[in-house]
Amino acid sequence: MNQTINIKLAVRQYRGTNCVYLKFDLDPVFLQDLRKHYSLKYSNTHECYYFPEKEFDYDDFLYRYYDKVYVEFVNNAAQAKYSKDGTKDISLPDGYMELLEIKRYSNSTIKTYSHYFNEFQYHFYNQELEDISNKEINEYILKLIKEEQISGSQQNQRINAIKFYYEKVLKRPKTRIEIERPKKSRELPEILSKEEVKKIINSTNNLKQKAMLLMIYSAGLRRSELLNLQVKDINSKRMMLKITGAKGKKDRYSILSEAMLKTLRVYFKEYHPKKYLFEGIDHGQYSASSLQQTLKQAVARAGIKRRVYLHMLRHSFATHLMEQGTNIRLIQDILGHESIKTTEIYTHVSNQELRLIKNPADDLFNES
């Protein structure tokens, strides 16, 4: 999903049940993701997808896909239920948008902050922003949590949008807003074994596709980092590659493996990339959806039954580094983690120390 997807949204009844109808140009990655969250079906009559309205939370939908979709309402029922009356007529306060741009926030963050701050302004439409108290802001967030049941991540985004105005635009002290942040749930990353990684990469017959999957694993890259890699970023003499403008708009270096270098030498002779290391049509950037499809096909050919996604290769790389005794600070630098705490999560999935534990069950049931 590289470009914004235009979605036409309607609410209609189907066999006595209110359903949300979504019509959009087919995007396999977006469609696959929708199926994870909704009981999606296709209507031949309306030539669009639909699912029960009771499954739909419009704010969560916008938050999940805020940098990917543009929603257009096509009937009055949807307009009345999901559009925020009046918010489109409210302009952002002077300096808000300008400061977001000066500080080089990403387009997706600018869109999110603007949307949520406009809702905040609409809620307090009869008050001056400078006069809104800390207590009122807390009550506003609490109301959203209780009545609209916003997620923890959305709560954080709304808080950040509000704090940006008071602390950055108005330059008030950071103690101005004291809102309790939601506790982040700690989900352990899913990991592939070395044998599974080898099977997946070796099952790919296409040289370019094999090189892309191997590069993600061998350098611990995010999907966008791989797609943005350029030929000039490869330094074979130092056995390093440069990742430019990664998450947080930071540059970093990662390691270039011997296996990756051998693969690249063969790849260069066959494909002759000009700008991007892995190019698509007319030497443009390779498609994210095509890369995802490449992995899906490779996993199927490898005979792996569980769900595998691209980021699992990065997770697996980090875990395998840890299991072979690599210093955690080096892993942090290679992955580009701002905090060591982010890297420490791999200690919980590594079997480096677990292998040293003698299991008491073996004493009970293993015969000598």
PEDAMO-V343452 format. One line per field, one symbol per residue. ss: DSSP state (H for helix, E for strand, L for the rest). phi: phi as a letter, one per 30 degrees, with the letter a starting at -180 (. if undefined). burial: + if it has 9 or more other C-alpha atoms within 8 Angstrom, else -. Layout:
ss->???
phi->???
burial->???
This chain:
ss->LLLLEEEEEEEEEELLEEEEEEELLLLHHHHHHHHHHLLLEEELLLLEEEEEHHHLLHHHHHHHLLLLEEEEELLHHHHHHHLLLLHHHLLLLLLHHHHHHHLLLLHHHHHHHHHHHHHHHHHLLLLLHHHLLHHHHHHHHHHHHHHHLLLHHHHHHHHHHHHHHHHHHLLLLHHHLLLLLLLLLLLLLLLLLHHHHHHHHHLLLLHHHHHHHHHHHHHLLLHHHHHHLEHHHEELLLLEEEELLLHHHLLEEEELLHHHHHHHHHHHHHHLLLLELLELHHHLELLHHHHHHHHHHHHHHHLLLLLLLLHHHHHHHHHHHHHLLLLHHHHHHHHLLLLHHHHHHHHHLLLLLHHHLLLHHHHHHLLL
phi->.dcdcdcccbcbcbhicdbccbcadebedddddeddcbddbccddchacbaedddcbdddddddcecbbbcbdcbddddddcddejddcccddejddededddhddeddeddeddddddddddcdcbdedcddedddddddddddddchdddddeddddddddeddccddhdeddecccddddddccdddbcdddddddddddcdddddddddddeddcicdedddddeceddcbddchbbccchdeihccacbdcddddddddddddddchdccddbccdhiddddddddddededdddddicdddbbeddddededdddddcjdeddddedddiddcdddddddddcdceddddddddddddcddd
burial->+--+++++++++-----+++++++----+-+--++--+-+--+----++++++--+---++++--+-++---+++-+++-------+--+-+---++-+++---+----+++++-+++++++-+-------+-+--++--+-+++----+-+-++++++++++++++++------+------------+-++---++-+++-++----+++++++++++++++-+++++++-+++---++++++-+----+++++++--++-++--++----+-++++++--+-+++++-++-+++-+++++------++-++++++++++++--+-+--+++++-+--+--++++--++-+----------------
